[in-house]
Structure formats: C-alpha cells, structure tokens
C-alpha cells in the first residue's frame, strides 16, 4: 500500500508541474522565436506553433526527481514505515545512474532544441545521439542479451538508444501523437517494473508518464504547443533507457528467455512505423531524414479518420501490443509464441493500413 501511494504521488507531482510549466514555455517560445512555421506540403497547422514543449516535460520530470531524491527523501527517510525505510540505502546507491539519466535527458533536450532552431543536418544530430548513448553504456546501463561481450553490449546499447530516440522523433508528426504514445509506453514500463518490485525504474517511468499526461492537454488537437525535437528526443531517450534498466529475465522464475522481447513489443508502433517510412523513402530514392506524409498517422487520416481518432487508434494499438507483451513475464513457451503471433498479426494490420492509405 505504501508503494502504491508513492507511485500516485510521483505521477501527480509530475502531472501538476507539467500542467503549470507548459503555458510558461508556450509564451517563452514566442519570446525566443522557437516556432514551427507552417508548411503546406507536410505540416497541418496554419499558424506558427511554439516548440518548447519538450522543456516543459523535461522540467517537470527533472524537478520532480531532483526535489524528491535530494530533499524530500532524506527528510522523510527517518520516519518512513519499515517496508519503505529498508529501500532508502539502495535508493541513494543509484545516484550515478540517476545523474546519467538526467544528464543524458538534458543533453537530448538541448540537441533537439538546436535542431529546432537551426535545422541540424542528419550527421551531427546522429553523432550527438551516439555520444549520449555511449555515456549511458559507460556508466553501466547496458544491453547484453546473454552475450558476454563488451563490444556486443556497446553496439546493442548504442543502436537501441539511437533507434528508439529517432523512432519517437519520427512519430512526432501529429497533435498529441508522440506525447500520448510516450505516455502509454511509460505506463507500461512502470507496470512491468512495478510488478517485479523494481522500484527505481517504476518511479522514473511514472515521473515521465505524469509529465507527459500534464503536457498532453496542451498538445492534443487542437495543439497550443508542440513537443519539438527537444521533447521527442527526450521522450525517445527515456523510453530507450527505462527498459535497459529493467530486468526482464530471472533465471529462477521466468519460464523462457522471451521476456527480453518486451521492450520491442511495447515500442513496436514507433519502431515499425520508422522502419516502414525509411524503407518507402529509400525505395523512392529519397534520403530517410527528409520529412513527408507517409507515416501511419497520415495514412489513417487519408483513409478518412479525423486526426484525433487516428491518434487515439494508435494509442490503442500501442496499448494492445504492450499489454500482450507483459504476459511474456510469466508465460511458458507455447503461450509466449501465441503472444508473438498476435503481435505480428496486429503489425500486419498496421502494414495493410499504411499501404492502402498511401493509394488514396
């Protein structure tokens, strides 16, 4: 019960902070000229839109974590109930990882802000993402996939962080889409970590989810402010790092090795959409970083769905895949294979929608 209250508290603090900070950064966007100008070819909005939404989300997340970690937790640690006080030493032992998460998140926000302002070329932006990913690996947050090799671990970790960061950046193409999908994924990672008593990851995921939930009323159609590349970079970075810090396979209790696929299924929609969009662009002889309207969200709108319905449908697809993925934590091989086949069927439907949507 105590942990449930803490989870609600962390989520609510981020929610309130984001709700209050977003209008501030909306006004600041106009002052600093961080605006997304209309573009008849691939942008829907008719007026310049504020782009500093990512700073509001990061500000709410970071303020919540720092305030509670360095001020609130030390003050209440002495009077905390026994089932909570035993975790206090462990909480203070992860400060290095926490600082890397916050530092890496801040670096992603700044990298995205530079891109928003100066429209960075793909190569320097990619280099920045790689350097931040290497920093995460260097502090000990790594993907291994049961392969005892430092080089393999480095390559897997860097590739995963860069891929997820860019997938959420690609997904930020319609009001409320990136923030809403990020919210769903963060809540799923919080649930997965929480049921396994991995409290540190659960708290971070809920702090992110609360910040996105507080931002979403300002971003859902009709949006008053955009996440910008600063926000999509931060959301993508966090959704990449959260599963890296989560232990999905336990030798004593997990029936199969398949739970390591859970992050892929939770993030299947943005990753799959990015892969299909890149493939279609390359097939046309177009560079993958050149924006267009070939994303699943655009194609659903071309099929006749209102924008808000298209975005909500993508939320539901993400939730369905993610909830199915959680079953892998406890499933024997046969049930796990059924879950994977179901996920493949859902992604096949998405593929058909994307292909048909492009013919209208």
C-alpha positions, 0 to 999 in steps of 0.5 A: 500500500505504501508503494502504491501511494508513492507511485500516485504521488510521483505521477501527480507531482509530475502531472501538476508541474507539467500542467503549470510549466507548459503555458510558461514555455508556450509564451517563452517560445514566442519570446525566443522565436522557437516556432514551427512555421507552417508548411503546406506540403507536410505540416497541418497547422496554419499558424506558427506553433511554439516548440518548447514543449519538450522543456516543459516535460523535461522540467517537470520530470527533472524537478520532480526527481531532483526535489524528491531524491535530494530533499524530500527523501532524506527528510522523510527517510527517518520516519518512513514505515519499515517496508519503505525505510529498508529501500532508502540505502539502495535508493541513494546507491543509484545516484550515478545512474540517476545523474546519467539519466538526467544528464543524458535527458538534458543533453537530448533536450538541448540537441533537439532544441538546436535542431529546432532552431537551426535545422541540424543536418542528419550527421551531427544530430546522429553523432550527438545521439551516439555520444549520449548513448555511449555515456549511458553504456559507460556508466553501466546501463547496458544491453547484453542479451546473454552475450558476454561481450563488451563490444556486443553490449556497446553496439546493442546499447548504442543502436537501441538508444539511437533507434528508439530516440529517432523512432519517437522523433519520427512519430512526432508528426501529429497533435498529441501523437508522440506525447500520448504514445510516450505516455502509454509506453511509460505506463507500461514500463512502470507496470512491468517494473512495478510488478517485479518490485523494481522500484527505481525504474517504476518511479522514473517511468511514472515521473515521465508518464505524469509529465507527459499526461500534464503536457498532453492537454496542451498538445492534443488537437487542437495543439497550443504547443508542440513537443519539438525535437527537444521533447521527442528526443527526450521522450525517445531517450527515456523510453530507450533507457527505462527498459535497459534498466529493467530486468526482464529475465530471472533465471529462477522464475521466468519460464523462457528467455522471451521476456527480453522481447518486451521492450520491442513489443511495447515500442513496436508502433514507433519502431515499425512505423520508422522502419516502414517510412525509411524503407518507402523513402529509400525505395523512392530514392529519397534520403530517410531524414527528409520529412513527408506524409507517409507515416501511419498517422497520415495514412489513417487520416487519408483513409478518412479518420479525423486526426484525433481518432487516428491518434487515439487508434494508435494509442490503442494499438500501442496499448494492445501490443504492450499489454500482450507483451507483459504476459511474456513475464510469466508465460511458458513457451507455447503461450509466449509464441501465441503472444508473438503471433498476435503481435505480428498479426496486429503489425500486419494490420498496421502494414495493410493500413499504411499501404492502402492509405498511401493509394488514396 
